[in-house]
C-alpha cells in the first residue's frame, strides 16, 4: 500500500508539472511543436537525455545486461561515442536550418534543407517516421505495463493504459513544452532512483570488492567479449562495438530526440545543452549497466524469468516500500518521457508533413495527438515482441532512413528529390531485412542500413543524370 501511494505521489507531481505548461501555451502550431524556440539549454539537455534514456534503459538495457554480462559494456561505449560524434556534426546545423527554413518538424526541415520544397519526399519520410515512431511509442507503453505488472501484479494492459492516459493529458495541455518540463523532472527522478538502488545493492553485498568477487563467481559472466559473435575475440568485439557506435550515431535520425535541440532559444547555447546532456547520459548509462550486472547476483536465472523485469524485481527485494515507489516512478517516468516525445513527433509527421495541407487549428492538432496515442496503445496491447527488440527495430529504421540524408545534406551537396527518396528507401529496407534474416546478432542493423543509404546517393545521382541526358537528347 505504501509503495502504491509513493508511486502515485511521484506521478501526480509529473503530471502537474506538465499540466502547468498550459499557462504559457500560445495556442498555435509552432508553440505546440517547438515551444516557439524559447527553451533554455539546461532544459534542452535534461529533456533530450530523458527522452533518449527511456524504458529502453530501465527495462531493455538492464535486461540485456542481466542476460549477457560485462560484454554489455560495448553497447554502452559504442552508443555514447556515436551519439557524441553525431552531436558535433549535426545538432547546431539542424537548429540553424530550423530557424532559416521556418519549418516546425524534423521531417519538414530535412525536406526543405536545400531551399527547394520536396513534397513527395516529405510525404514518404513522414509515413516512414509515423510507422516507426508508433512502434517505438508502443514499446514505451509496453515497458510501463511490464513494470506495473512486476510490482503491483496488475495485468500488463493496465499499465499501458495508465501510461497513455497520462501522456495524452499533458501533451494535450502544453505540447512539447509540457513534454520538456516533465522530461527535466523525470530525468532527476530517473538518475536518483538508479543511484539509490545501486548504492543499496552494493552495500548489501559487503562493498565494492565483495560485489566484484561475487560477479566473478558467475561462470563466463565477466567476460569482456560477447560469446555469440560472428568472429571470436577482439576482432568480433571491435565489429560489435562499431555496430553500436552506429547505433549511437543514429540519434541524428530520431525526430523525437532531435526536436529537443530544435527548440533551443539560441543556437550559440548548443554547447551548454550538450554539457547537461552528456554528463547525465554517461552517469545514467554507467549506473544502469552496473545495476544490470548486480541483478544477476540477486536474481539467479530461474525457469522462465523475464530478464526485462530484473530492475523492479530486484527493487522489491532490497528497498523499503517508499523507495520501491521511487524506483517504479523512475521506470514509469522513463517510459513516459520518451512516449510523449514520440507521440508529439508522430503527431507532427501526421499534421504537418503527411496531411495534404498543413493543419494549423489547435483543436485538430490535439485530436491528431489523441488519435496517435490511441494507436500506439493498441499496438502495445497486441505486441508479442520484447521492449529491447521493438526499440532497436524502430531506432535502426529511423536512423537508416534519415541519417544518410542528413549526412548528404550536411556535406553541402544538393540532391534532387528522387535521390533522397531512393536513399531513405534503400536505407530502411536494408535495416529491416538485416533484422529479418537475424544478421543483427553479428552487427547492429543500423550500420548496414546507414552505409547502404549513403552508398545509394552516387548511384541514384548517376542514374538521374543519365535519364536527364537521355531526355535532352530526344
C-alpha positions, 0 to 999 in steps of 0.5 A, spaced: 500 500 500 505 504 501 509 503 495 502 504 491 501 511 494 509 513 493 508 511 486 502 515 485 505 521 489 511 521 484 506 521 478 501 526 480 507 531 481 509 529 473 503 530 471 502 537 474 508 539 472 506 538 465 499 540 466 502 547 468 505 548 461 498 550 459 499 557 462 504 559 457 501 555 451 500 560 445 495 556 442 498 555 435 502 550 431 509 552 432 508 553 440 505 546 440 511 543 436 517 547 438 515 551 444 516 557 439 524 556 440 524 559 447 527 553 451 533 554 455 539 549 454 539 546 461 532 544 459 534 542 452 539 537 455 535 534 461 529 533 456 533 530 450 537 525 455 530 523 458 527 522 452 533 518 449 534 514 456 527 511 456 524 504 458 529 502 453 534 503 459 530 501 465 527 495 462 531 493 455 538 495 457 538 492 464 535 486 461 540 485 456 545 486 461 542 481 466 542 476 460 549 477 457 554 480 462 560 485 462 560 484 454 554 489 455 559 494 456 560 495 448 553 497 447 554 502 452 561 505 449 559 504 442 552 508 443 555 514 447 561 515 442 556 515 436 551 519 439 557 524 441 560 524 434 553 525 431 552 531 436 558 535 433 556 534 426 549 535 426 545 538 432 547 546 431 546 545 423 539 542 424 537 548 429 540 553 424 536 550 418 530 550 423 530 557 424 532 559 416 527 554 413 521 556 418 519 549 418 516 546 425 518 538 424 524 534 423 521 531 417 519 538 414 526 541 415 530 535 412 525 536 406 526 543 405 534 543 407 536 545 400 531 551 399 527 547 394 520 544 397 520 536 396 513 534 397 513 527 395 519 526 399 516 529 405 510 525 404 514 518 404 519 520 410 513 522 414 509 515 413 516 512 414 517 516 421 509 515 423 510 507 422 516 507 426 515 512 431 508 508 433 512 502 434 517 505 438 511 509 442 508 502 443 514 499 446 514 505 451 507 503 453 509 496 453 515 497 458 510 501 463 505 495 463 511 490 464 513 494 470 506 495 473 505 488 472 512 486 476 510 490 482 503 491 483 501 484 479 496 488 475 495 485 468 500 488 463 494 492 459 493 496 465 499 499 465 499 501 458 493 504 459 495 508 465 501 510 461 497 513 455 492 516 459 497 520 462 501 522 456 495 524 452 493 529 458 499 533 458 501 533 451 494 535 450 495 541 455 502 544 453 505 540 447 512 539 447 513 544 452 509 540 457 513 534 454 520 538 456 518 540 463 516 533 465 522 530 461 527 535 466 523 532 472 523 525 470 530 525 468 532 527 476 527 522 478 530 517 473 538 518 475 536 518 483 532 512 483 538 508 479 543 511 484 539 509 490 538 502 488 545 501 486 548 504 492 543 499 496 545 493 492 552 494 493 552 495 500 548 489 501 553 485 498 559 487 503 562 493 498 565 494 492 570 488 492 565 483 495 560 485 489 566 484 484 568 477 487 561 475 487 560 477 479 566 473 478 563 467 481 558 467 475 561 462 470 563 466 463 559 472 466 565 477 466 567 476 460 569 482 456 567 479 449 560 477 447 560 469 446 555 469 440 559 473 435 560 472 428 568 472 429 571 470 436 575 475 440 577 482 439 576 482 432 568 480 433 568 485 439 571 491 435 565 489 429 560 489 435 562 495 438 562 499 431 555 496 430 553 500 436 557 506 435 552 506 429 547 505 433 549 511 437 550 515 431 543 514 429 540 519 434 541 524 428 535 520 425 530 520 431 525 526 430 523 525 437 530 526 440 532 531 435 526 536 436 529 537 443 535 541 440 530 544 435 527 548 440 533 551 443 532 559 444 539 560 441 543 556 437 550 559 440 547 555 447 548 548 443 554 547 447 551 548 454 545 543 452 550 538 450 554 539 457 547 537 461 546 532 456 552 528 456 554 528 463 547 525 465 547 520 459 554 517 461 552 517 469 545 514 467 548 509 462 554 507 467 549 506 473 544 502 469 549 497 466 552 496 473 545 495 476 544 490 470 550 486 472 548 486 480 541 483 478 544 477 476 547 476 483 540 477 486 536 474 481 539 467 479 536 465 472 530 461 474 525 457 469 522 462 465 524 469 468 523 475 464 530 478 464 526 485 462 523 485 469 530 484 473 530 492 475 523 492 479 524 485 481 530 486 484 527 493 487 522 489 491 527 485 494 532 490 497 528 497 498 523 499 503 516 500 500 517 508 499 523 507 495 520 501 491 515 507 489 521 511 487 524 506 483 517 504 479 516 512 478 523 512 475 521 506 470 514 509 469 517 516 468 522 513 463 517 510 459 513 516 459 518 521 457 520 518 451 512 516 449 510 523 449 516 525 445 514 520 440 507 521 440 508 529 439 513 527 433 508 522 430 503 527 431 507 532 427 509 527 421 501 526 421 499 534 421 504 537 418 508 533 413 503 527 411 496 531 411 495 534 404 495 541 407 498 543 413 493 543 419 494 549 423 487 549 428 489 547 435 483 543 436 485 538 430 492 538 432 490 535 439 485 530 436 491 528 431 495 527 438 489 523 441 488 519 435 496 517 435 496 515 442 490 511 441 494 507 436 500 506 439 496 503 445 493 498 441 499 496 438 502 495 445 496 491 447 497 486 441 505 486 441 508 479 442 515 482 441 520 484 447 521 492 449 529 491 447 527 488 440 521 493 438 526 499 440 532 497 436 527 495 430 524 502 430 531 506 432 535 502 426 529 504 421 529 511 423 536 512 423 537 508 416 532 512 413 534 519 415 541 519 417 544 518 410 540 524 408 542 528 413 549 526 412 548 528 404 545 534 406 550 536 411 556 535 406 553 541 402 551 537 396 544 538 393 540 532 391 534 532 387 528 529 390 528 522 387 535 521 390 533 522 397 527 518 396 531 512 393 536 513 399 531 513 405 528 507 401 534 503 400 536 505 407 530 502 411 529 496 407 536 494 408 535 495 416 529 491 416 531 485 412 538 485 416 533 484 422 529 479 418 534 474 416 537 475 424 544 478 421 543 483 427 546 478 432 553 479 428 552 487 427 547 492 429 542 493 423 543 500 423 550 500 420 548 496 414 542 500 413 546 507 414 552 505 409 547 502 404 543 509 404 549 513 403 552 508 398 545 509 394 546 517 393 552 516 387 548 511 384 541 514 384 545 521 382 548 517 376 542 514 374 538 521 374 543 524 370 543 519 365 535 519 364 536 527 364 541 526 358 537 521 355 531 526 355 535 532 352 537 528 347 530 526 344 
